[in-house]
């Protein structure tokens, strides 16, 4: 469907328009009360934004986006018929909600792939180091077996690399819903972590 994005205002309110002809609505059908309901605007708005998410890349990349998302929260779509176009209004924080939903699904799918990797049956020994070598360009490469959880595997690999280069730190990794936190602390303080 041909969506045309309008400029975003300072408060982060976004608008896009679609030719009325794309909906195959007649002028007489637009008199019906359903076209003036919030539920209808929200349904049409959600379907169009979710199915054309890539169109809103400029909104996310704008300087207005981060501050607008901190100040205001999307609460619903507005719909207006203007001339030969249907205009839909929403707050750009809705794009942040969608982005977080998409990211959460991607991470969930990626985590399932990691968990479902078949491994040989052997005794788990603290996510044992399986490969430790120099590559052709003199980089140190570490591969850790994925028999435990992802956080522990990452911590083990990073700690091993740091130890190889003489950095005496313990590494702790925490995988949250939308981020990964990696903390390196002195080995003597690691017991208090």
VENWORA-V429210 format. One record per residue. PHI is phi in degrees with one decimal (* if undefined). Layout:
PHI ; PHI
//
This chain:
* ; -76.3 ; -95.1 ; -119.3 ; -81.3 ; -95.1 ; -60.2 ; -84.7 ; -83.5 ; -60.4 ; -83.8 ; 91.9 ; -77.2 ; -110.6 ; -143.7 ; -139.3 ; -125.4 ; -132.7 ; -59.9 ; -56.2 ; -64.5 ; -65.9 ; -91.5 ; 58.9 ; -93.8 ; -93.0 ; -61.4 ; -71.8 ; -72.3 ; -71.5 ; -77.1 ; -58.4 ; -59.2 ; -57.4 ; -70.8 ; -108.3 ; -95.7 ; -64.8 ; -60.0 ; -66.8 ; -61.0 ; -65.6 ; -62.6 ; -62.6 ; -60.5 ; -62.1 ; -60.7 ; -69.0 ; -68.4 ; -64.1 ; -85.3 ; -129.1 ; -55.8 ; -63.6 ; -64.9 ; -95.3 ; -58.2 ; -65.7 ; -66.1 ; -65.1 ; -81.7 ; -72.2 ; -68.1 ; -72.7 ; -52.7 ; -61.8 ; -68.6 ; -62.9 ; -68.4 ; -74.9 ; -83.1 ; -129.6 ; -129.4 ; -62.3 ; -122.7 ; 162.2 ; -93.8 ; -113.7 ; -129.8 ; -142.1 ; -101.9 ; -127.1 ; 63.7 ; -103.9 ; -124.6 ; -101.7 ; -105.9 ; -119.8 ; -114.0 ; -161.2 ; -89.4 ; -63.5 ; -64.1 ; -62.0 ; -65.9 ; -64.7 ; -59.2 ; -64.2 ; -59.8 ; -64.2 ; -64.6 ; -62.2 ; -63.5 ; -60.7 ; -66.1 ; -64.2 ; -65.5 ; -62.4 ; -66.0 ; -65.2 ; -65.7 ; -62.6 ; -63.1 ; -66.5 ; -66.3 ; -87.2 ; -68.6 ; -71.0 ; -125.3 ; -67.4 ; -74.2 ; -157.3 ; -67.3 ; -77.6 ; -123.7 ; 51.4 ; 51.1 ; -52.7 ; -73.7 ; -100.2 ; -136.3 ; -143.1 ; -155.0 ; -91.8 ; -90.4 ; -58.5 ; -92.7 ; 63.0 ; -96.9 ; -94.2 ; -116.0 ; -127.9 ; -121.3 ; -112.6 ; -68.8 ; -93.2 ; -101.8 ; -108.9 ; -87.5 ; -61.5 ; -58.4 ; -67.8 ; -63.1 ; -65.2 ; -58.8 ; -62.1 ; -64.0 ; -65.2 ; -61.3 ; -66.9 ; -63.8 ; -62.9 ; -63.6 ; -58.7 ; -91.9 ; 83.0 ; -93.6 ; -90.7 ; -134.0 ; -95.6 ; -112.0 ; -127.0 ; -117.8 ; -125.5 ; -100.4 ; -94.8 ; -63.5 ; -120.3 ; -153.0 ; -124.8 ; -108.7 ; -121.6 ; -123.0 ; -115.2 ; -131.2 ; -58.1 ; -58.9 ; -68.9 ; -89.1 ; -63.5 ; -66.9 ; -86.5 ; -64.0
//
